[in-house]
Amino acid sequence: MAVVVKYVVERNGVERMTFTTKKEADAYDKMLDIAESLEVMLEKVDVPLSEQQVESLALEIAKSKDDFMAVLKGAKEPTTKGTAKAKKADNVALIKDNDEQQAS
């Protein structure tokens, strides 16, 4: 029998992701913190965005925060190669919420 340690990131009582290392779980949790802060900022902008658009945009900006920071500091192009979607993570498991699981 093998013992497997898993780190689960939970937000508002909902399990979001499972990781095999604490470092990656902490990084993901921090990214979600940044996204929540960005949502507050985006809700105040004078551009009509739906709640879903605000949430999605905040999450994407948080995922690519280093690229956004470089551009905001005056860089012509993002400094990193590729996007967060292009990275392959073998040690990450997506967790469906209850509504998605019941639909499956």
Helices and strands as residue ranges (DSSP letters): E 7-11, E 14-19, H 22-43, H 51-63, H 65-72, G 84-86, E 92-94, H 98-103
